[in-house]
Amino acid sequence: MSSRSLITWICFLSILVNFAHCKTLKRDVKALNEIKASLGWRVVYAWVGDDPCGDGDLPPWSGVTCSTQGDYRVVTELEVYAVSIVGPFPTAVTNLLDLTRLDLHNNKLTGPIPPQIGRLRRLKILNLRWNKLQDVIPPEIGELKQLTHLYLSFNSFKGEIPKELANLPELRYLYLHENRFTGRVPAELGNLPHLRHLDVGNNHLVGTIRELIRLEGSFPALRNVYLNNNYLTGGIPAQLANLTNLEILYLSYNKMSGTIPPGLAHIPKLTYLYLDHNQFSGRIPDALYKHPFLKEMYIEVNGFRPGVKPIGAHKVLELSDSEFLF
């Protein structure tokens, strides 16, 4: 073994020894034990000992990731999903102030997200999809300035989509589909410089696309937009062609009308265009049929002129778990 390799190995062992001897911050020990007391047996049986980061010969609790900060260990990730947790959102989670990832998806959590969620200032990923959460999204969620991924789909949230989401400068993926949101999609979301994926499908939203993109330079990074299965009206504005990174435009099952602007064909990487089950009329611009990237265009149940044809074989568009890999 070379001297450099030996030094590297010694440093690695030193890190392990220091980590093993560091104490877990009392704040995090207390919070995790409160959570342990409130969760179902399927989680608790795997959480042995009092220290969630491991104690002596005991390993860290399943789904808990810790790291060192100075002389202490802190909890940085909590992933407890698909274990049938029943009951309200565990408020003690909001005392884990060093969390960067919180994943409680595919459980049976009920009630609202507590306003204390705004305390998790280091959070980058919040995944609460596939639960039974209710009520409005608290405006305090706009205080999570480092958040990049927000998954709240497949719940029963209601009320308007909070404008405070536009205060999240690092947000890249926003999943709000399959809830009970009403009102309009906030145009302020267009100011998010890194937002790539916006999914608000299957809600009770109203308004127009023109209103959504009314701000200058809206949605500069947006690739995928899902507005399907709502109550949107109006037409497709020519300004939509300014979203030059757009790849998926999903407008199915709304109440939109008017003709299809030729400018859509100028979106360079447009790949999937879903216009079906609306009230569109007229012709489809010829340039869309010649678009080099367009693989699918669904147009049925509209008022298009006879002879207008779709592109691609019509199949149900579904989100797979691969959509959530990051």
N, C-alpha and C positions, 0 to 999 in steps of 0.2 A: 504494500500500500504506500502510495506517495505521501509526502509530508502534507501536501495540499489536501488530499483526500482524508488524511487522518484528522487534520484541523476541522474540516467540514463535518466529519463524523462526531468529533468531540462537541462541536457547537450544537449539532442536532440533539445529542444526548443531554446536553446542558439545558436546552429548551424544554425537553421532555421532563427532566427532573424539576426544573423551576415550575413548570405547569402543574406537575403533580403536587408540589408543595404550596402552591398559591392557594389562598382561601377564596372561596366564592363570595362575592359581595353579598352581605346580609340582605340587602334590599331584594336581590334576585332570588335568594334562597326562600325568603318569606313569600314572595309573589308566586313562585312555582309551587310551593307547598299549599298555598291557598287555592291555586288552580287544580292541583292534585285532589284536594278535598272536594272540589265541586264537579269533577269529571266522572264519567262512567267507569265501571270496573275494567273495561277492555283496555283503557289507558293505564289505570292505576296499577294493574298487576305487573306491568313492565317497568314501573317507576319505583325502584327499590332503593332504600336509604333516604336520608334527609337532604343530601346535597345533589342538586340536579346536574352538576358538572362532574360528578364522580367523587367518591370518598374512599380513600385507601384502595382496597381491592375491588370496589364496586365501580362499574363503568358509568359514564354519563347516562342520564335517562334517555330512553328512546325518543328521537325527534328533537332533542335539545342539543344545540351546538354552542360551545363556549369558546372564548378567547381570553388572552391575558391583557390586562391594562394595568401597567405598573405592578403592584404587589398583589393584585386581585384578579380573579377570573370573573367574567361577566357573561351573561347569556346574550348571544347575538342572533340566533335563529331558533324559531319554534315552529316545528312542522308536525302537526297532529291532525291527520286527515283520514277520511274514510274509516272511522272507528265508531260511528254512531253516537257521537257526543250529543246529549240531549240537554236542553235548557238554555238560559240566556247567555249572551256573549260574556265570557269571563272577564269582568272589569279589571281584575288583578293583572291581566296581561299588560295593561297600560302603565304598570309600574316597572316594566322591563325596558328601561330607557335606552338601552344600547342595542335593541333589536334592529336588525337590518332586513330580516325576512320573517313574516308571520303568515303561516299557511294553515288554515283551519277548514279547508274546503271539503265538501262531500260529507257533511255531518248533519245534525238536526238542530242546529242552533236557532233560537227564536228571539223575538224582541228586537230592539234597535241596536245599532252600533253606538256605544256610549260616546258622549262628547270628549271624554278624556283621551280618545284615540289621537287627538292632536298633540299629546305629549311625546309621541314616538317620533321625535324629530330626525332620527337616523334611519328610519324605515325606508327601504327601497322597493320591497315587494310585499303587497298585501293581497292575499288570496282568500276570499270568503265565499266563492261561488258554490252552488249546489248546497245551500242551507235553507232555512225557513225564516230568515231575517226579515224584519218588517220596519215600518215607519219611514221617516225621511232620512236621507244621508245627512249627518250633522255637518254644519259648515266648517267645523274645526278640522275636517279632513284636508282643508286647504292649507293647513299649517305643516303638512308633511313635505317639506321642500325638496327632499332627496328622493321622493317616490318616483319610480320609473314604470312599475307595473301595478295596475289596479284591476282586480277581478271581483266584481260584485254580481255577476250574472246568475240567473236561476235562483232568485230569491223572491221576496214579495215587497220590495221597497216601493214606496209611493211618493207622491208629491213631485216637485220639479227637480230636475237635475241641477245641483247647486252650482252657481257661477264660481264659487270658490275653487272648483277644480281647475279653473284657469290660472290659479296661483301656484301651480305645481310645475316649475320650469323644466324639470327633468322628465316629465311624464312622456312615455313612449307608447304604452298599450293601455287602452281604456275599454273594458268590457262591462257593459251595463245591460245586456240583452236579457229578455225573459224576466221582466219585472212589471211594475204597475205605474211607471213614471208617467206624469201628465205634463202639459205645457209644452214649451218649445225647447229645442236643444240650444243651449247658450251659445250665441255667436262668439262670445269671449274665448271659447275653446280654440278658435282659429288662431289665437295669439300664441299658442303653445308651440315653441320652435322645433321640438323633436317628436311631436305626436305622429306616429306611423299608422296606428290602428284604432279606429273609432267604431264601436259596435253598440248601437242603441236600439237594435231591432226588437220586435215583439214587445212593444210597450203600448202606451196610449198617447203618443206624442202628436202634436199638431204643428202647423207652421209651414214654411216653404224653404226650399234650398236657397233661394235668393236671400232670405233673411239670415240663413246660417252662414253664408260666405260673404256677408255684406262688408266686413272689415277689410281694409286694404292689406294685401299680402297674406290672406287667410290660409291656414293649414299648409305651410311651406314644405313639410316633410310627409304629409299624409299619403299613404299607399292604399289602405283598405278602408272603405266606409260602408257600413251596414245600417241602412235606415229603414229596412223592410218591416212589413207588418205593423204599420202605424196608421196615422190619419193625415199624412202630409198631403198638401194641396199645391196648386200652382204648377208651373212647368219647370223644365230643366233650363236654367239660365245659361246664356253663352259664356258668362264669366267662369263657369265650372271648368272650362278648358284651361284656366290659369293654374289649376291643381296638376301640375305637369308630372308629379310623381305617382299619380293615381294608377292603381293596377286593378282593383276590384271596386265596382260601383253597384251596390245592391239596393234597388228601389222597389222591389216587388211588393205587391199587396198594400198599396196606398191608394190615394184618390187623386193622383197627379194627372195632369192633362197637358194639352198643347202638342207642338211638334218637337222632333228631336233636332237639336241644333247641329249643324255640320261640324262645328268646332270640336265636338266630342272625338272625332276621328283624328284630331291633332294632338290628343294626349298620347305621348309616344309609347308608353308601355301598358296601355289599357288592355287587360287580358280577359276579364270577366265583366259582362254588362247585363244586368238583370232588370228588365223593364216590365215584366209581365204583371197582369192583374192590376192595371191602372186604367186610365181613360185617355191615353195618348192617341194621337191621330196623325194623318198625313203619311208621308213616306219615311223610310229609313234612309239616311244619306248614303249614297253609293260608296263613299270613301270608307265607311265602316266595314263594308264587305271586303275591302282591299287592305284593311289594317293588318300589318305584319304580325302583330302579337295577339290580336283578338281571337280567343279560342271558343268562347261561348257568348251568345246573346239571346236571351229569352224575351219573347215579345207577345206571347199569347194573351188572350182576354184583354184586348185593347180595341181601339177603333182605327187601326191602321188600314190603309188602302189594300184591296185584294192584291195578292201576289207577293206581299212582303213576307220574307222568309227569315226564320231564326238561324243562328249559327250554333253548331254543336248539338249533341244529343241531350235532351232535357232530362235531368236527374235531380233528385232532392239534394240541395246543398246543405251539408252538415259540417259542423266543426268537430274535428277529431282532437284527441288529447295532444297530438303533435302541435296543434295551434298554440298550446300553452307552454311549450318548451322554450327556454331562454338561456 
